Amino acid sequence: MDLNIRNRNAIVCGASRGLGRACALALAEDGVNVTINNLLPGSFETDRLTSVIATQSNSTGRSVDAVRRDWLERVLAGRFGQPDEFGRTCAFLCSDHAGFISGLNLLIGGAAYPGTF
């Protein structure tokens, strides 16, 4: 059966967020000393983002700069993140300092508007 769902990606993302949280809660209830968090990356200055912006520019006929500005308007910080910023967040969550942080869906996106990525 084909449900012809337009944005299957949203289903996968929603399911993974729910699964991560459910696992964190279940393991905590069983006394397992582990932390599980879902990290939700926003827009980071990477080759992938450059490629996506270029593709949107080509498909819409708008300039790369115009498409880039549109993306930036969705990030309240006014800039794209740098990969090392995401890495430092991951390193912190893997450290002993974050041992009591579990079950989060953590948006790392410069205060991006929800649902924009």
Summary of the structure (lengths in Angstrom):
residues: 117
radius of gyration: 17.4
end to end distance: 28.5
largest distance: 55.6
contacts: 272
relative contact order: 0.19
helix: 51%
strand: 10%
